[in-house]
Amino acid sequence: MTDKPQTQTRIDRRTLLRTGTATGVLALGGCLGGDDGESPTATATPTETATKAKTETSTDTPTETPTEVTDKIPLSGESVPELRPLDKATVEYMTDRDYGAGSLALYRDEAMELVRGYGWGDRERTEPVDPRAMFRIGSLSKLFTADAVLRLVESGDLALDDEFYPLLSVDPPEGEPADERIRQITIEQLLNHAGGWNRFENANPLFNPLVVVEALGLDDVPERDDFVRYVLDQPLQFDPGTDNVYSNIGYVMLSLVIEGITGDTFASVVSENLFEPANATDIHLGETRPEDRRPDEIWYDDSEQCEDIYTQNGTAACADYGMVLSAFSGAGGFVARAPDLARALDELQWIWVNGQRYDSFESVFEQTDQSTLAWFGSVYDSFGYAGRRPEGWVVTLFNDRRLRGNSQQIYTQLDEAFSSIEN
């Protein structure tokens, strides 16, 4: 690879958003393993940037918590009577879908107002879930990647019109990309899901890892860089910048760009610049197999079956053996406790200040004090929602993703719950 070209002069992140150069940054939500790739919904609420380190002491490690038993599922964590409608909405959402475990956090004005667990902490459904258990967060990870990219743009180390390919440290199998148009893809196009990849028309390798094993002749489980090598050796489905198709691989590419510029791992960059200042230190890149996960990570439903990428012999639960979660990296590889995720998202307030935000690649929405942002993320047998509301940040995480209706139903039910509280 060649050296990185000279980049533009320092640019303020707020200016970046106002000028419209990062219109796709907020179009990040969607179901990683599904084919809907839904965009954020509703409109945003401006608040002052929260860039200083939080002073509150994190208590978001597993601990003994009170447990309530309803006629449906157990609830854990400290109950807040005036916020009971949120409990009711979440329990109804889960029981309608037979979800086994969930967690909710409500964070406002640098204070955690509610942390609740719903359902079971074990597959046998004998123990209540810890409200601070870790869950996979899917495409919500993309918010962290966008933040890291825009910080590099602000510092002058990167420009949105830089071509990404010279910044990679990974080479295609034949030394050159299979499609010359790959050289033209810019950082902005990767952020905007406009790099030229259409997962409906290609092998969607992150969810079909055996394709990578076979194409590259690997003897072991593919790693993140193997997926990138594979994709660089495949044709694009459209000219970069001419269409927008929700793309996970574009955000994997961005994680490599971040590493190439900073000389540090992607996980270390987002931890140092975002998680630590937010006092959100329990967000990490996750692992697939149960034996490799953190001990306090939740169990996942096994309703989805895939080819076992680890034995490469037969089928197994997709969530446990059917993917390589660490390879998702900046596209969807993180696990988090709900309270830590809420704090980290609050640290991203700079994206929505100054009265406007950019959504679905092109539309500019006016902000009001009563408006809301929403994102969704999923990967095999996990689903998450994060909403920026006048009441603060609300985060819900689940160990299943079977949907009745569309993925925005949780947003609708919680919105109704908040309305009943306000009234």
NORHU-V178225 format. One record per pair of residues at least 12 apart in sequence whose ideal C-beta (glycine too) atoms are under 6 Angstrom apart, sorted by the first residue. I is the first residue (numbers start at 1). J is the second residue. Records with the same first field share a line. If there is no record, write none. Layout:
I->J + J
This chain:
1->166 + 168
2->166
4->167
7->156 + 158 + 159
8->159
9->156
10->156
11->154
13->150 + 154 + 350
14->354
21->160
23->358 + 361
24->191 + 192 + 361
25->146 + 191
26->40 + 357 + 358 + 359
27->39 + 360 + 361
28->142 + 143
29->139 + 375 + 376
30->139 + 246
31->378 + 407
32->138 + 139 + 332 + 378 + 379
33->207 + 379 + 380
37->246
38->376 + 407
39->360
40->359 + 374 + 375
41->374 + 408
42->372 + 374
43->365 + 371
44->352 + 357 + 367 + 371 + 373
45->367 + 371
46->352 + 353 + 355 + 367
47->349
49->349 + 350 + 353
50->346 + 347 + 349
53->277
54->110 + 279
58->279
60->132 + 282 + 337 + 339 + 340
62->130 + 132 + 296
65->77 + 131
67->128
72->91 + 95
73->118 + 119
74->128
75->118
76->117 + 128 + 131
77->115 + 116 + 117 + 131
80->114
83->114
85->417 + 420 + 421
86->417
89->413 + 414 + 417
90->104 + 118
93->410 + 413
94->118
96->404
97->402 + 404
99->398 + 400
100->119 + 120 + 399
101->119 + 120 + 129 + 298 + 399
102->118 + 119 + 398
103->117 + 131 + 338 + 397
104->116 + 396
105->338 + 339 + 342 + 395
106->392 + 394
107->342 + 346 + 392 + 393
108->392
112->339
115->131 + 339
116->131
117->129 + 130 + 131
123->299
132->337
133->296 + 298
134->294 + 296 + 297 + 335 + 337
135->298 + 397
136->286 + 335 + 379 + 382
137->334 + 336 + 377 + 384
138->332 + 377 + 378 + 379 + 384
139->332 + 377
140->375 + 377 + 384 + 386
141->332 + 333 + 334
142->251
144->270
145->251 + 254 + 330
147->274 + 348
148->258 + 269 + 270
149->254
151->273
152->261
157->261
158->261
160->187 + 188
161->186
162->187
163->186
164->185 + 187 + 190 + 253 + 257
165->182 + 183
167->257 + 260
168->256
169->260
170->225 + 228 + 229
172->229 + 232 + 233
173->229 + 233
177->232
178->233 + 234 + 235
179->235 + 236
181->236 + 240
184->240
185->240
189->240 + 241
190->250 + 253 + 254
192->361
193->244 + 246 + 247
194->241 + 244
195->240 + 250
196->236 + 238 + 240
197->247 + 249
198->237 + 245
201->237
205->227 + 230
206->248
209->222 + 309 + 324
210->307
212->226 + 227 + 230
215->230
221->309 + 310
224->327 + 329
227->327
231->249
244->361
248->331
251->330 + 331
252->329 + 331
254->330
255->329 + 330
266->329 + 330
267->285
274->344 + 347
275->344
278->343 + 344 + 347
279->343
280->340 + 343 + 344
282->337 + 340
283->334 + 336 + 340
284->335
285->326 + 333 + 334
286->325 + 335
288->323 + 325
290->320
297->335
298->399
300->319 + 381 + 382 + 399
301->381 + 399 + 400
302->317
304->318 + 380 + 381
306->318 + 322
308->321
318->380
319->380 + 381
323->380
332->379
338->395 + 397
341->395
342->393 + 395
345->386 + 393
346->393
355->367
369->390
370->390
372->387 + 389
373->388
374->387 + 411
376->407
378->401
381->400
382->399
383->398 + 401
384->397
385->410
391->418
